[in-house]
Amino acid sequence: MNEKLAINPPQAPGTTGRIRKLLGSFHVTGVFWFRLHCWGLSILPGWGVWVINNLFSAFFFIVLRKIRVAISDNLEVVLGSCGWWQRQRRIWLTMSTFAWCLSERYESMVTDRPFHFEADGQDVWRDVTSGDSGLIVVTAHVGHWEIGSRLPIEHGFRRIHVVREQEMDPKAQEFIRDLISTTSGDGYEVHFADEKDPSFGALLLAALRDGDVVALQGDRPRVKGQNASVRLFDRPFDLPVGPAALARAAEVPLVPVFVIREGRLRSRAFIRPSIMVERSSDRDADIRRALQRVADNVEWAIRKAPHQWFCFRNLWPESDES
């Protein structure tokens, strides 16, 4: 396992704890930016959103050097080598697209602007929802990934358990929890993954056996969690074993779903063929095979929309490219 990733998960910007402590709520991961962004979108007209997104994208493009380098290095693995200007273009497109996806997430919650959503793979969805058993929607930090958890609403599931990564700022975490709970209705329950809570897995397992849906991101290792090594773009990559282990225990399918942004307040969900985790005498091998299939689907989504892959830490430093 890559110890760097286990200690500093790749979803977190590469800054030190000292800087976060010094800046507090005003750090890039702090609640100030969450509240400001949400409040601004609730009062701005459509053209104002365009102005603000470009201003903030430019600001963060200038000040977040480590993130610029991480985006460039990761995309070089996907898209190949390029010159300096092309690297800047890749970084800008990724940061700008992230700003739009983040803004439109809030807009879908705090405004009445219509959000156009279509789905490919309806036949797969019909197959996995034809019975009474639960299922796990597994996605990645690509595009409008949070919207993928809304797919089950139309199919009458009792509840949807949305599992999110813990935020670096506890106040930001509570802000997000309250916002989602307020705007998503009683059918949603938001959980922030807590590896220290031994009852967390049991809670999700019981929900699946009751026919509920668990929606989570399966593309990032957990801090101090159990991870397995797979291949992504033919390079070593750690994935958390939790989704596959949970699916195996509950005997429910993993359904990869990726929601790609296609334009202003417009996105398309790609529902990929479901993955059933084998139940042989070798549990670890069963889980590794399933996780490799998850990684293959994540790679498919990244190749389809490379500038909608929101990973802001260098995944493959030179010393790890073996």
C-alpha positions in Angstrom: 0.0 0.0 0.0 1.2 3.5 -0.7 1.8 5.0 2.7 1.7 8.6 1.5 -1.8 8.1 0.2 -2.9 6.4 3.4 -1.7 9.3 5.5 -2.7 12.1 3.2 -5.7 11.1 1.1 -5.6 12.4 -2.5 -8.9 14.2 -2.2 -7.1 16.7 0.2 -5.1 19.6 -1.1 -1.4 19.2 -0.4 -1.0 21.8 2.3 0.3 21.4 5.9 -1.8 21.1 9.0 0.0 24.2 10.3 -1.3 26.3 7.5 -4.8 25.0 7.9 -4.7 25.7 11.7 -3.4 29.3 11.0 -6.1 30.1 8.5 -8.9 28.2 10.2 -12.2 28.7 8.4 -10.5 30.8 5.8 -8.3 27.9 4.5 -9.3 26.6 1.1 -10.9 23.6 2.9 -12.7 25.8 5.5 -16.3 26.4 6.0 -16.1 30.1 5.0 -15.7 29.1 1.3 -18.5 26.7 1.5 -20.9 29.2 2.9 -19.8 32.0 0.7 -20.1 29.9 -2.4 -23.6 28.7 -1.5 -24.8 32.1 -0.4 -23.5 33.8 -3.6 -25.2 31.3 -5.9 -28.5 31.8 -4.1 -28.6 35.5 -5.0 -26.6 35.8 -8.2 -28.3 35.8 -11.7 -27.1 33.3 -14.2 -24.6 35.7 -15.8 -23.2 36.4 -12.4 -22.4 32.8 -11.8 -20.3 32.8 -15.0 -18.4 35.9 -13.7 -17.8 34.5 -10.2 -16.7 31.1 -11.5 -14.1 32.6 -13.8 -12.8 35.0 -11.1 -12.4 32.2 -8.5 -10.9 29.8 -11.1 -8.3 32.4 -12.0 -7.6 33.2 -8.3 -7.1 29.6 -7.3 -5.2 28.9 -10.6 -2.6 31.5 -9.5 -2.3 30.7 -5.8 -2.6 26.9 -5.6 0.7 25.9 -7.1 0.9 22.4 -5.6 -2.6 21.6 -6.9 -1.6 22.9 -10.4 1.4 20.6 -10.4 -0.7 17.6 -9.2 -3.4 18.1 -11.9 -0.7 18.4 -14.6 1.2 15.3 -13.5 -1.9 13.2 -13.1 -3.3 14.2 -16.5 0.1 13.5 -18.2 -0.5 9.8 -17.3 -3.9 10.0 -18.9 -3.3 12.2 -21.9 0.5 11.9 -22.5 3.3 14.5 -22.4 2.9 18.0 -23.7 4.5 21.4 -23.7 4.2 24.1 -21.1 1.2 26.0 -22.6 -0.7 22.8 -23.1 -0.1 21.9 -19.5 -1.5 25.3 -18.4 -4.6 24.7 -20.6 -5.2 21.3 -19.0 -4.9 22.7 -15.5 -7.2 25.6 -16.3 -9.8 23.4 -17.9 -9.8 21.1 -14.9 -10.0 23.9 -12.3 -12.7 25.8 -14.3 -14.8 22.6 -14.8 -14.5 21.8 -11.0 -15.8 25.3 -10.3 -18.8 24.8 -12.6 -19.6 21.4 -11.1 -19.3 22.7 -7.6 -21.4 25.7 -8.4 -24.1 23.7 -10.1 -24.2 21.3 -7.2 -25.2 24.2 -5.0 -27.5 25.7 -7.6 -29.4 22.4 -7.7 -30.0 22.7 -4.0 -30.6 26.4 -3.3 -32.2 27.7 -6.5 -35.1 26.8 -8.8 -33.0 26.8 -12.0 -33.9 23.7 -14.0 -31.2 21.0 -14.1 -31.3 18.8 -17.2 -30.3 15.2 -16.5 -30.3 12.2 -18.8 -29.0 8.7 -18.3 -27.4 6.1 -20.6 -27.6 2.5 -19.5 -31.3 2.3 -18.5 -31.4 -1.4 -19.3 -28.7 -2.0 -16.7 -30.6 0.0 -14.2 -33.8 -1.8 -14.9 -32.1 -5.2 -14.3 -30.5 -4.2 -11.0 -33.7 -2.6 -9.7 -36.1 -5.3 -10.8 -36.1 -7.1 -7.4 -36.4 -6.2 -3.8 -32.7 -6.4 -2.8 -30.5 -3.4 -2.2 -27.6 -2.3 -4.3 -24.5 -0.2 -4.1 -24.0 2.8 -6.4 -20.3 3.3 -6.7 -18.9 6.4 -8.4 -15.7 8.4 -8.5 -14.7 12.1 -8.2 -15.6 12.7 -11.8 -18.0 15.4 -13.0 -21.3 15.8 -11.2 -20.5 12.7 -9.1 -22.9 13.6 -6.3 -25.9 13.6 -8.6 -25.4 9.9 -9.3 -26.8 9.2 -5.8 -30.2 10.7 -6.9 -30.9 7.9 -9.5 -32.7 5.6 -7.0 -35.3 8.2 -6.1 -37.5 7.3 -9.1 -37.5 3.6 -8.2 -39.2 3.7 -4.8 -36.4 2.5 -2.6 -37.0 3.0 1.1 -33.9 5.0 1.7 -30.7 6.2 0.0 -27.7 6.2 2.2 -25.1 8.6 0.8 -21.6 8.0 2.2 -19.2 10.9 1.9 -15.6 11.5 2.8 -15.1 13.4 6.0 -14.4 17.1 5.4 -11.1 18.5 6.7 -13.0 21.2 8.5 -15.7 19.8 11.0 -17.8 23.0 10.5 -17.7 22.5 6.8 -18.9 18.9 7.3 -21.9 19.9 9.3 -22.7 22.6 6.8 -22.8 20.1 4.0 -24.8 17.6 6.1 -27.4 20.2 6.9 -27.6 21.4 3.4 -28.1 18.0 1.8 -30.6 16.9 4.5 -32.6 20.1 4.1 -32.8 20.0 0.3 -33.0 16.2 -0.4 -36.0 15.1 1.6 -36.6 12.3 4.0 -35.5 9.6 1.6 -31.8 10.6 2.0 -29.5 9.9 4.9 -26.0 11.3 4.8 -23.2 9.5 6.4 -19.6 10.7 6.7 -17.3 7.6 6.6 -15.8 7.0 10.0 -13.3 4.2 10.1 -13.1 4.4 13.9 -16.8 3.5 14.3 -17.1 -0.3 14.2 -20.9 -0.1 13.8 -20.7 1.9 10.6 -20.3 -1.1 8.3 -23.0 -3.0 10.2 -25.4 -0.1 9.7 -24.8 -0.1 5.9 -25.1 -3.9 5.7 -28.4 -3.8 7.5 -29.7 -1.1 5.1 -28.7 -3.2 2.0 -30.5 -6.2 3.4 -33.6 -4.1 3.9 -33.5 -3.2 0.2 -32.0 0.3 0.6 -29.4 1.8 -1.7 -25.9 2.8 -0.5 -24.2 5.4 -2.7 -20.5 6.1 -2.3 -17.3 7.0 -3.9 -15.0 4.1 -4.5 -12.0 5.7 -6.1 -10.0 6.8 -3.1 -8.1 5.1 -0.3 -9.2 5.8 3.3 -7.0 7.3 5.9 -5.9 4.4 8.1 -8.4 2.2 6.4 -8.0 -1.1 4.7 -7.0 -0.7 1.0 -6.1 -3.1 -1.8 -3.7 -2.4 -4.7 -5.1 -2.5 -8.2 -4.0 -1.0 -11.6 -5.2 2.3 -12.9 -3.7 3.4 -16.2 -1.4 0.5 -15.8 0.0 2.0 -12.6 -0.4 0.9 -9.0 -3.4 2.5 -7.3 -5.0 1.8 -3.9 -8.7 1.4 -3.5 -10.7 1.0 -0.3 -11.9 -2.6 0.2 -15.1 -1.4 1.9 -17.5 -1.2 -1.1 -16.5 -4.6 -2.5 -16.5 -6.2 1.0 -19.9 -4.8 1.8 -21.3 -5.9 -1.6 -20.0 -9.4 -1.0 -21.4 -9.7 2.5 -24.8 -8.4 1.5 -24.8 -10.3 -1.8 -25.8 -7.2 -3.8 -24.3 -5.7 -7.0 -21.9 -2.8 -7.3 -23.3 -0.5 -10.0 -20.7 1.9 -11.4 -22.4 5.3 -12.2 -20.5 8.3 -13.6 -22.2 11.6 -14.2 -20.5 13.8 -16.8 -21.2 17.5 -17.1 -22.3 18.3 -20.7 -23.1 22.0 -20.4 -24.7 24.6 -18.3 -26.9 22.8 -15.7 -26.8 19.8 -17.9 -25.3 16.4 -17.3 -25.5 12.7 -18.4 -25.3 9.7 -16.2 -23.5 6.6 -17.6 -24.7 3.5 -15.8 -22.1 0.8 -16.4 -22.6 -3.0 -16.2 -23.1 -4.2 -12.6 -20.4 -6.1 -10.7 -21.2 -9.1 -8.5 -18.5 -9.9 -6.1 -17.6 -13.6 -6.1 -18.0 -15.7 -3.0 -15.3 -18.3 -3.3 -13.2 -19.7 -0.4 -10.6 -16.9 -1.0 -12.4 -13.7 0.2 -9.4 -11.4 -0.4 -9.0 -12.6 -4.0 -12.8 -12.1 -4.6 -12.5 -8.5 -3.4 -9.4 -7.7 -5.4 -11.0 -8.9 -8.6 -14.1 -6.8 -8.0 -12.0 -3.8 -7.1 -10.0 -4.2 -10.3 -13.2 -4.1 -12.3 -14.2 -0.9 -10.3 -10.8 0.6 -11.3 -11.4 -0.3 -14.9 -14.6 1.6 -14.8 -13.0 4.6 -13.1 -10.4 4.6 -15.9 -13.1 4.5 -18.5 -14.8 7.5 -17.0 -11.6 9.5 -16.6 -10.7 8.8 -20.3 -14.1 10.0 -21.3 -13.8 13.3 -19.4 -10.2 13.8 -18.3 -10.8 17.4 -17.3 -13.6 16.3 -15.0 -11.4 14.1 -12.9 -11.0 16.0 -9.7 -7.9 14.6 -8.0 -5.8 17.3 -6.5 -2.8 15.4 -5.2 -0.1 13.8 -7.2 -1.0 10.1 -7.4 2.2 8.8 -9.0 5.4 10.5 -7.9 8.4 9.3 -9.9 9.5 7.0 -7.1 6.2 5.2 -7.1 5.8 4.5 -10.8 6.5 0.7 -10.6 
